[in-house]
Amino acid sequence: MKIENNILKFYFKNVYFITGTAYAGKSTTVKMLADRYDMIFCGENYHSTVSDVVATPEKQPGIAYMKYLTDWKNFVTRSPEEYERWIYSTGREAAEFEAAHLLSVAGDRKVIVDTSIPVDILKEISDYHHVAVMLSPQSMSVERFFDRSDPDKQFLLRVIESCDNPEAVMENYKRGLALINSPKHYAEYAESGFFTVVRQDNGVDTREEVCDIIAKHFGLIE
């Protein structure tokens, strides 16, 4: 069974997507918008409660890799190139789980999504005023990746610190982050044609300002 993209676009008329690079403020902005405007909140990896159970190595090898992972040291010691490939292939696999979940919650109430759906798919299932791209400089997305308190990032940090030669493992992991947030992938977002907000590396707290900018773009406020 296949659902055509124009059908999905119709059902997603009250769904708003935020995508982009690491450390750009996506998770924070999605939560702030959900709270401000009483939107249904779909945070980072919101689909995982289903995808982690349903995914199979034959149909969703990227997601299934996590399902059958027994030693997290193997995860953090992969080559940078393999990590990059896995991130983007898993995003495409997850897109179907995201779409299925959003179909189950989409209705008259607005939905805000921290998404990993690739921009080429977003162009088919959504439109300009329902998508925002948030970007950060590569240096921020790499060097500050672990400067967050969310459990997933701190778990990975502990795994890296438990490895033999943790400094080398951290350097290898950061090379993977650099590939994931490389100029090539940055350009794919920046040149997607979607509304874009770039985080400045100046130490200024711009959360409220960015939230206002994206809320206006989405038409949530005048």
N, C-alpha and C positions, 0 to 999 in steps of 0.2 A: 504494500500500500504506500502511495506517495501523496502528500498534500501539496498542491501547487502553492508557490510563494504568494500569489495574489490573494489566495484564501487566507493564508497566515497574516498577511498585511491587514486585511479587513478585521480579523479578530484581535490584532495587536494595536488597534487604533487608540487605546488608552494605556499603552505600554511605552515607557520611556527608558532608553538604554544609555548607559555610560560605559565607555571603553577607553583603552589607552595603555600607556606604559606603567611600569611599576613606580611607586612612590610619587604618583602624580596627584593623589588625594581622592581617588575614585571612591574607595570604601567610605571615607568620611563624608563625602558629598552626598552619596546615595542615602546614608543614614540620616543626614540633616534634612534632606528633601522629604524623605518618608515621614519624619517627625513633624516637620513644618506644615505639610500639606495633606497629612493623613493618607498617605499613599501606601499601598501594599509593598512591603520591603522584601526585595530579593537580593540578599547580600552575596559576597564573594563565594563561589562554589555552592550556591543554594541548591543546585540540582544533585549534589553528591549523595544525598540520602537515598536516592533512587539509583543513580548511575553506578555507585560503588557496589550495589547489590546485583544489578541487572547486567552490567558490562561483561562481555566474554572476550577472550583473546582473539577469536576469529573475527568478530564484528567490531570491537572497540579495543584494539590492542594497547593503545596508550592509556586509557582509563583502567583496563584490566591489569596493566603493569603495577599500578598502585594496589589493586585488589589482592594480588598475590605476592606482594613484596613482603619478605620475611626479615630482611636485614636493611635498615635504613642507611647503614654505612654504604651500601651499594648505590643508593640513590644519590648521595652527596659526592660520591667519587667517580661518577660517570664523566666521560669526556665532555668538554664544553659543547662540541658539535652535536653530540647525542642529546644533551640536555635541551639545546635550542630546538632540534627536530622534534623531540617529545612534547615540548610545550605547545608548539603550534599545531601539531597533528592532534594532540589531545583537545585543543580548543575547537577544532572542527568536529571531532567526535562528540564533544559535550554540547555542541550547538543543537543537536537533535533532542537531547534530554532537556535542554533549556526550553526549546520550542514546545515540547510536550507539557512541561510544567506550566509555562505561561498560558497555554490554551486552557489549562485546568483552573487558572485563577483570573484570567482576563474577563472583564465584564464592564459594568458601568463605573466601577471605582478605578482610579488611576493606579498604575503599577510602576515602580522604579526599580531598575535592574543594574547591578554591577555585573557586566557581561564579558565573556570571552568569545562571543560569537564573532567570527572574522568580519571585517568591514565589507567585503564583497557580498557576503550573505545579508548583512544588515541593509545594504542598499536595495535588496530584493524584498525584504520583509518589513521594512520600515521606511521612514522618510526623514528629510533634513531636520524638521522641528521635533523629532522624537529621538534623535541621537545626538550625544555630545561626546567628543573625544578629549580626554585629559592627558597631557604630556608632561614629562619632566626631563631635565637634562640627563644624559647618560650617566654623568658622575653621581647624580643624586640616586638614580635607580639602582646603581651598583653599590656605591659606598655606604648608602643609608638603608639598604634593604633590611638589615636586622635592627634598625633603630626604631622598632615598633614593638608594642607590647602584645600584639595578637598571638594567641597560642601557637598557631602553625609556624610562624617565623621563629619564635623562641624555641620550639621543639627542634627545628632544623639546626638552630645554632648549638643546642646541646649535643645533637648528634655529631656535628662537626668537631666540637670540642672533645668528644669522647674518642675520636679516631686517633690512630697512630699518626704522628706528625700533623697535628691539626692546622698548623700554619700553612702547610702545603695544600691541604684539603680545602681550606678557606680560599686560598689563591686560585685553585682550580675551579671552585664553585663560582667565584666572582668572575672568572673568565667566561663561564657559561651565562651568567647574568648579563655580561657585556654584549655577548652575541645576541641574546634575546632582546636586548634594548639597543641594538646596533643602529647606526645611521640608516641602514637599509630598512629595518622594521619601523624606525621612527618616521621615515619618509612615507611608508605605506599608510600610516595613520594621518600624518600631517597633510598629505596630498590626496586624502580620500574624498575630499569635497564636503565632509561633514563639519559642523561647527566645532571649533577647537579652542581649548584653553591651555596655555602653557604655564606651568608652575615655575616661579622665579626662585632662584637659589640665593635669597637675600636675607633669610632669617625672619622675615615679616609674616605675621599670622594673617593670611588672606582667606581663611575658611568662609567667613560670612560674606565677603565680597564675591568670592567664586560661586558660592551658593546662590547669591542674588543674580549673578550673570547667567548661570545655567537655568535658573527658574524662569527668567525673562525669555531666554531662548526657547524653552519648552512651552511658553505661554501660560505658566502657572500664576504669574503676576503681570500686571500691565507694565 
